[in-house]
């Protein structure tokens, strides 16, 4: 079963260039996943009270264009299947009748009391409704990224209490704020993210007061990590492209 939602890009969703931010994009993904769960009769409150939740683990996103402030977009999501403790979910965002963003994601069904993955109930795949279409080609389970041997840029970010979600960990979308800040601080305002692949390796708990975002250039963009000391929370790569400015709107400095 595919579900969709029509919404307008709000001022709280955009950066100084009036384009949708990466963290706002990932918030849309999360909200649509929750909407689908609620649509099939699975209450988020009941899940949490039972000690279970879905956690985003991996994502591959292709961006042709980022929607602008006040534009109307149609967000579509569907389940591509459930296997053991994993759920595979796809997203497409349409703007003016054209698909401008596509994403394939992998979610983990987590036992929050034990802090580890647990088997998805047998009836969940049927309830979500399996659709085999894949938004982005490739095997998301096989994502691997080279180690950052010599980072070109590092940014230390202090975590805030508002960064944490109902699970008691820094929300995945907030980690995209950390990353987007580091990319634009290093690469400048005339660079845009055209694609991103990442693995959330572990949650950032309340005990972590600051994290470091490390960026290393590669021909097509950059590799990145978000970590603290020896712990790595996120690894991934971003495809970057030059921004062609068509007006005098401000960009990141």
N, C-alpha and C positions, 0 to 999 in steps of 0.2 A: 504493500500500500504506500503510495506516495502522498504526502501532504504538502500543502503550500500555504504561504502567508504573504499578503501584500502589505508593505509597510513603506513609510517615508523616512529617508535619512534625516536624522535630527541634528541639531547643532551640537549636542553632546557626543555625537558619533564621529565628528570630523576634526581634522587638524587645521592648521592655519591656511593650508591651501584649499580648504573646503572639501577635501576628499575623505572618504571613509578610512578610518585608522585601522591598523591590523588588530588591535585589541578589541575594537568594536565589531570587526568581522568575526572574530572568534567568539565573542559574546552572542552574536546572532546564531552561530552554529550551536552553542550550548542551549540557547533558548528554544531553538527549533527541535533539538533532541528531547528536551523536557516536554515540549508541546506534543510531540509524537507519543511519548510515554504516557502522558495524561489522556491523549485521544483514545488510546487502546485500553483505558481503564486502570492504569497503574499510577496510583497516587504517589507523588514525590515524598510527601510526608510519611506515608505508610512505608515506603522503601527505607527512608532514613531511620524511622522508628524500629524497623526490623533489623537494622544494622547492616544495610546493603545500599550500594549506590553505583552508578555508572561513572567512570572516570576516563577522561580523554587521555589516550596513551600515545597515539601517533597521528600525524596529519601530513597530507601532501596537497598543496593548494596551488592552483594555476590562476593567475590574475591577468586578464586582458586589459581591463579598465577598472578603476575604482569608482563606484557611484559617488555623486556629488551631493552636497547639502540640498535638501528639499526635493531630491529626485525620488520617484516612486520605484521600488524594486519588488520583484517577486522571488521569494526564497522557497525552494523546494528541497525536501529531504526524504530519504527512504532508507530502510534497512536492507543491506545486501546479504544478510545472513548472520547466524549466531553459531559459534563453535566453541565448545567447552566454556571457558570463562571470557571469551572475546565476542564483541559485537562489531560488525562492519557497517558503517553508515556513510552515505553519500550526500553531497549538497551541490546545488546549482543555484546561482543568483542571476536573474534576468533583469536587464535594464533596457527600456525602449524595445522590448520584444527580442532582445539578443542576449545570449548567455555570455556574461562577462567574467564570471568567477565560477570555478568548479573545484570541488574538494573531495578527496577520499579520506576517511578517518577510521581509526581503530579505537574502540573503547573497551575498557576492562571492567568486568563486574566484580566489585570489591566488597569483601566482608570488612566493614569498618571497625568492628570490635577486635578482630584478629590482625587487621592491617595487611591483609593479603588477598589475592584473587580467589574467587570461589566459583563453582560451576553455575552457569546461568540456568534457571528453572526450565524444564523441558518444554513448557508450553509457550515460552516467550517468542520464539521465532514465528509460530503461527499467529500469535496475537499482533506482533508488529507487521506481519505480512511481508514475505520475502519478495524482493524485486532484484533481479540479477544484474541490472544495468550498473556499470561502473563509470563514475564521473571522470576519473583520471586514471589513465592506463598505468600498469605496474603493480608489483607485489609489495603492498605496504608493510607486510610482516618482515620483509627483507631489507629494510632501510639500514644502511650503514654509512658512517661518516668518518673520514680520516681524522686522526688526532691533530689538535692544534699544537704543532711543535714550536712555532714562534709567532704568537699573536701580534698583529699589527696595531691593535688598539684594545684597551681595557677600560671599562667603566664600572665604578663601584656605586651601587644603589642601595640606599637604606630602605628596608621594608617598613611598611606602615600597617597599622592594625586594620585599616580599611582594605588592604590588599587580600585579606583572608576571607574565605567563603564559609558556607555552612558545614563543610567537612573539616574546618580548622587548619586549612592549608592555603598558601597563596593561590588564588584563582589562576587557572591557565591563561585566561585572557590578559590578566595583569602582567604575566611574564612576557607577553608580546609587547606591552608598554616598555618594559626594560629593554627588550631587544630592539624595538624600533628606534628608541632614543639613541642607543649605541650606534646603530647603522647610520643614522642621519648625522650624529655628531662626528663620525669618522669620514663618511663618504660625501657629506655635504647636501645642500638643498636641491641640487639638480640630479639626484638619483632616486629612483623609485623601485620598490620591490615588485617584481613581476611574477614571482613564485617563491614558495617556501616549503621546505620539507623538514619535519622535526620529530624528535622522540622525547617525550616527557619521561625521564628515567626514574625520578622519584619526586615526591611532594616536598615543598619547602615548609617546614613546620614553624610554629610560633617561636621556637627557641632561636631561629636564625634572624639576626638583626640586620645583616646586610649581605648582598650577593655581588658577584663580579660577572659582568658580561664581557666575554673575550671574542674578538672578531679577527679573522685572518682572511686576507684576500686570496681569491682563486680567479682564474680567467673569466668564469661566467658570473662571478659575484663574490660571495664570501661564505666561509664556514663560521660557526659560532657555537659557544657554550655559555650556559649560565650555571654558576657554581658558587660554593663557599668552602674554602680550604680544599680538602681532598674530595669533597662531595660534589658530584655533578648532577644537576637537576634537569637540564635540557641540553641536547645536542642537535645540531641541524645544519642546513645550508640554505642560503637565499640566492635567488637569481635576481640580478639588478640590471636596470636599464636607465639610460639617460632620460631626463624629463624634458619634453619639448613644451616650453611655456607659451601659451597663446594669449595671455593677458597679463595684467600687472598684479595678480593675486600674490600675497606674500607666501613664502615657503619657509621651511625650517632653517634656522641659523645655526 
